[in-house]
Amino acid sequence: MPKADRDRLRDSDSPVFHWTIRTTAKSRESKNSMVVTFHRMTKPLIDSMNSESQLRSRLNQTPPQRFHLLRDDDLGHIPTKDSVGHTTDPSNKAMEQQLNNWIQDCNQNHPKCIKAEKTTWVPTRLLDLQFGDLSSVRLIKTAEEGTKGPYVTLSHCWGPPTPNNKFLCTYGETEEEYKTKGIKVSALSKNFQQAISVARHVKIRYIWIDSLCIIQGAASDFATEGQLMHKVYRNSYCNFAAAVSVDSRGGLFRTRDPGDVLPGRYKGDGSSAIFGATQWRIVPENLWETQLLDTSIYTRGWVFQERMLSPRILHFAANQVFWDCGRLSACETLPSGLPLPLDDAASTDRHWRGRLQESSSLVHAPLSGVNDDSLGGFWSASVLRYTQCNLTSQSDKSVAVWSIAKLVRDAWGDDYAAGVWALALEEQLSWKVVDVRKSKRSIDLQWRQPSWSWTSIQGAVSLPERIRTERCYTIKGHNGEPISFKTKDPIRPVLEREHSDSIKEDL
């Protein structure tokens, strides 16, 4: 880089970026697109540059920011500033219309989603949203009232219990009152109020909210209801996620400047062989990750199963709503779906959610198919992602992952206990912590999970990517016998329950 340019950069107070542009490889499925990569230039970096080659080598020290330029006419309908509106509240007619458009399209055009919707199972309790003058909701026991659904669910962060973060729960002494007199909507937390509002806007009568539909306190029935969580979410009509609320006060809805939400626009003037006279949209490469997967809600251990098992999800994020079902991942500003270059993370989750849904309705249709290597990869990836999340109570660890494990166990037809499988047990015992500085053996897990299992560790854990491969070796225990685990353990009864509970009895 010429000395004059370096001097100019050093003297500038404005942020400076080095950028590159490349055209993506084309395939039959992909559309024309380009990737622009920016590296923010720091003063020490500028000071160290004496040549172009030195610049390129030092750029690796700065994290890249990548954007995709996509042809406007390849993205389907893109709303205007006026139609996006200033809020994600569905009382905004455009917002309500978009939510119902996604649901209607899914109901009419997604066969696998429609198939998953045809269920008669309902949770033990639900909240009836058509009670009285609608200023209240009523807790019902579905078996007593013959309720058939459909119902929606809510994923939310409870947050730490503080004087300012209080929300209603159902206790043994209040259950009857909530069943007869109902609960004033105004007495509920902001998360609950706004979830009820969304349910009414999409015309669903019942909602399941954990703290109100599971008895809390001394009379808690979580020991029973916790084992049904996989069914609650898998049989729901749709799940609402308060994605950016760190506690009950945050709510689902956000205000925004429409201009900040919509993809940037660039119109070529015809002088460039690359851009031509085409109109392009500029979208961050990691849109799905930064606006959704990195949000508060998805750091919760319980929400991992809620996201993987729900047939449809409406994610209420920081400045727009995202839609996710077995066939389509979209957002308000890209309502026809994420373009292929941005769809990697979302499509992987869609694939596995779809397969988990299929196994729930067809017990005899194996989740793994002819070759189950990919299922082993899914399990290993699930353990890593799950252990990267947080649990308020580490003693919930085995229960929170059990919903996924049940389905995988039924597909493999294998014995399961304490987070590992009987087949290829030896390979699974080679798990390791991702960062020893951030991991510890939790005190409240010492008497619940065996020390040889990853479930005894608080922190991110990595399993071998392929846990069912052909061996070129044999492994035996100290007694010369093959390694196995005992599921009948008087100290840890959870092991026997995980071994004996039948997923087929749940369906």
C-alpha positions, 0 to 999 in steps of 0.5 A: 500500500502506498505511503500516502494512502497509509498516512491518510488512513492513520489521520482519519477518524472514520472507521476504515474497512478493507473489502473483497468481492467474489461471485459464488459458485453456481449450481442448479439450485442456487441463484446468482449471488455475490459475497462481499467480505469486510475487515475493519482496519485498526490503527495498529494494523494500518501502522504495520502495513508496508505491502499488499501481501503484508496487508493480506496476511494481517487481515486474518487478525480481524474478524470478517463481516460477510454480506450476500448480494442477491438479485432482487427478482430471485428473492420473491416478495419483499415488503416496503417500509410502509407494509413492514410497519414500526412494530412486531405486535400483530395488532398491526394489521400488516404483521397479523396478515404476515403471520396468518399468511405463513400459517395458511401457506403451511396448512395448504402446501406443506404435506408433512406439516399438515400430517404432523398437525393431525394429532388428538393428544393434548397436555394435562392442562391448558389455558382457555383463551375464550373465557368470559369477556376475554379479560381473563383466561381459564385453566382447564384440565383437558381430560375433564372437559374433553378438550381436543385442541389445537393449542400453541405453546410458549418458549420463554426465559423465566429469569432470576427470581427478584422483586421486579421479576414476578410472574404468576404460577399455578400452585396446589392451593390456586389451581381450583381458583384458576379453573373456576374464576380464571386468571386476569390477563392484566395480572400476567407477565408481559411475556404471557400477555403478549403470547396470549395476544398472538394466539388470539390473532392467529385464532387458536383457542388454547395455549400451554405455558409451563409455569401455569400448566404444571403445578409448582411448589410443594404440590408440584407434579413436574416429576410426571409432567416433565416426562411429557414435555416432548409430547407437549411441543411435538403435538402443538400447533405452533410454538411462540418464542420470546427470543430476546427477553431475558426474563418475564418482563421483556415481552415478545413485541418490539418497535423498530425503524422499518428502514433498519430492518429491510435488506439494503438495496443496490442498483447497478448502472450498467457499467460493471460486468459484475453488477450490470443494471440489475437491482441487488439486495444486501443481506448479512451472511449470518442473519439467522444466527445473529438475529435468532440463534444467538439470542437469549432464549436459545441459550436455555437448555430446555429450549433446545428440545422445544425448538427441535420438537415443535412443528412450527415456530414463530420467533419474536426477535429483536426487530422482526419475526421469523417463521420456521416449519418443516419446509420453510424458514423465513422472516418478515423482510424475506417472507418467501424464505431464506435464500439458499446461501443464508439457509445452511443452519436453518435447513439443518434444523428443519431436516431434523425437526421433520424427521423427528416429527415423522417418527412421532406419527409412524412408530414403525418407520425408522427415523434412521432409515437404511443408513443410520450414520447421520443419526449418530452425527445428529446425536453428537451434534445435539449433545454439543449444542445442548451442553452449550446451553444453560440450565437453571437447575443442573439436576434437570439435565437428564430430563431436558435431553430425554425428549430427544433421546427417546426418539433417537432410542426408538429409531435405533432400538437400543438401550439408553441410560445416562446420556449414552447408548449400549451399542458403541458404548466404548466410543461414547466414553471418549467424550471430552469437554470443549473448554476445561476452564469453563467446565466443572463437575456439578455438585448437584449431579454427583449423586444423580449421574455416573462420573463416566457420563457427560451428563455429570459435567456442567459445560460444553461436551463433545462426542465423537462425530461418528459413534457407530463405525466398523472397528479394527479393535476390541475393547474389554473391561478389567475383568476381560468382559465386554463393557456395559452399563447397569440400568438397575441402580438403587442410588440413581433410579433415573437410569432405570427409568430411561432404560425402561420407559417406552416411547411407543407407549407415548404415541 
